[in-house]
Amino acid sequence: MELAKVTSKGQITIPIAIRNALGIREGDKILFMEEGDRVILTNASTNALLKAQEAFQGVAEELVHRIIINCYNLCWIEHQ
């Protein structure tokens, strides 16, 4: 658990341990998400990558399946 003080401008310094854990570097954008009475802080670029991975989940497996079927069909045609 880390503690940060809010400045008069509403700013905080993210503790180094948290920045390191989230891979946050200077210039990165931070995503704040409210969940009930909590706020979740995450590296926006990491979050975007995770969302993209979720969107493409299963696509690679489907492509491999199609390639195997196509190879099988080509081999079957060549041997007739």
C-alpha positions in Angstrom: 0.0 0.0 0.0 1.3 3.4 -0.9 0.2 6.9 0.1 0.3 10.1 -1.9 -0.6 13.7 -1.0 -2.9 15.7 -3.3 -1.6 19.2 -4.2 -3.8 22.3 -4.5 -4.0 21.6 -8.2 -5.4 18.1 -7.6 -2.2 16.4 -8.6 -0.4 13.4 -7.0 2.9 11.8 -7.5 2.5 8.1 -8.3 5.0 6.2 -6.0 7.9 4.6 -7.8 6.9 1.1 -6.8 3.5 1.6 -8.4 5.0 3.2 -11.6 7.4 0.3 -11.9 4.7 -2.3 -11.3 2.5 -0.7 -14.0 5.3 0.1 -16.4 4.4 3.8 -16.2 7.0 6.1 -17.7 7.2 9.9 -18.2 4.6 11.0 -20.8 2.4 7.9 -20.5 -1.3 8.4 -20.2 -3.0 7.0 -17.1 -6.5 5.5 -17.2 -8.7 6.0 -14.1 -11.7 3.7 -13.7 -14.3 4.0 -11.0 -15.6 0.7 -9.5 -18.0 1.5 -6.6 -16.1 3.4 -4.0 -12.7 2.6 -5.5 -10.6 4.0 -8.4 -8.5 1.7 -10.4 -5.4 3.2 -12.0 -3.8 1.6 -15.0 -1.3 2.4 -17.8 -3.6 3.4 -20.7 -1.4 1.8 -23.3 -1.2 -1.5 -21.4 -5.0 -1.4 -21.0 -5.4 -0.8 -24.8 -3.2 -3.8 -25.5 -5.2 -6.0 -23.2 -8.4 -5.0 -24.8 -7.0 -5.7 -28.3 -5.8 -9.2 -27.1 -9.3 -9.9 -25.7 -10.9 -8.8 -29.1 -8.6 -11.2 -31.0 -8.9 -14.1 -28.6 -9.5 -17.3 -30.6 -8.6 -15.7 -33.9 -5.2 -17.3 -34.1 -6.6 -20.7 -33.2 -9.2 -20.4 -36.0 -6.6 -19.4 -38.5 -4.4 -22.4 -37.6 -7.5 -24.6 -37.9 -8.2 -23.2 -41.4 -4.6 -23.7 -42.5 -4.6 -27.3 -41.4 -7.9 -28.0 -43.3 -6.6 -26.2 -46.4 -3.3 -28.2 -46.3 -5.3 -31.4 -45.8 -7.5 -30.6 -48.8 -4.6 -29.7 -51.0 -2.8 -33.0 -50.1 -6.0 -35.0 -50.8 -6.5 -33.3 -54.2 -2.8 -34.0 -55.2 -3.1 -37.7 -54.4 -6.2 -38.3 -56.5 
